[in-house]
């Protein structure tokens, strides 16, 4: 019984860590594909990627001197 509990715990932890390792949590990659010049700041100085994503924002530190934590593109689909 104890081995089963340990195995189940290991499986759950693996699933949780693999799902949280994505670059964008709850956002599609296209929503965060915003040129540096068009980014709207969504964070604060020294914001961590985790804090940024928990605010529903995108994080990309690959472009210097632009906001790294920024608002995503909004879904503009029309439903008639």
CORGIZI-V916985 format. One record per backbone hydrogen bond with DSSP energy under -1.0 kcal/mol. NH is the residue of the N-H (numbers start at 1). CO is the residue of the C=O. E is the energy in kcal/mol with one decimal. If there is no record, write none. Layout:
nh->NH co->CO e->E
nh->NH co->CO e->E
This chain:
nh->5 co->1 e->-1.9
nh->6 co->2 e->-2.3
nh->7 co->3 e->-2.5
nh->8 co->4 e->-2.6
nh->9 co->5 e->-2.5
nh->10 co->6 e->-2.3
nh->11 co->7 e->-2.2
nh->12 co->8 e->-2.5
nh->13 co->9 e->-2.6
nh->14 co->10 e->-2.1
nh->15 co->11 e->-2.4
nh->16 co->12 e->-2.5
nh->17 co->13 e->-2.4
nh->18 co->14 e->-2.2
nh->19 co->15 e->-1.9
nh->20 co->16 e->-1.5
nh->34 co->32 e->-1.8
nh->38 co->35 e->-1.7
nh->39 co->36 e->-1.0
nh->42 co->69 e->-2.7
nh->47 co->44 e->-1.8
nh->52 co->48 e->-2.5
nh->53 co->49 e->-2.5
nh->54 co->50 e->-2.2
nh->56 co->53 e->-1.8
nh->57 co->52 e->-1.7
nh->58 co->70 e->-3.0
nh->60 co->68 e->-2.3
nh->70 co->58 e->-2.3
nh->71 co->40 e->-2.5
nh->73 co->31 e->-2.9
